């Protein structure tokens, strides 16, 4: 399952699923391999949260393009 990190509050990772619903993940229940930031695309495998670096870059590029197009109009 791929998730987009919406925010992190008090050790809880609040993520958006593909269907735009939110899911709360208690970070104490997972192993985290690296620092997670808002906007990161993450996935869980074997109770480990990984960052999809390529997916994160692609999402940010798409968002930047949308913002550019918005301001150009």
Secondary structure, DSSP 8 states (H G I E B T S, - for coil): -EEEEEEEETTEEEEE-TTS-EEEEEGGGSEE-S---TT-EEEEETTEEEE-HHHHHHHHHHHHHHHHHHHH-
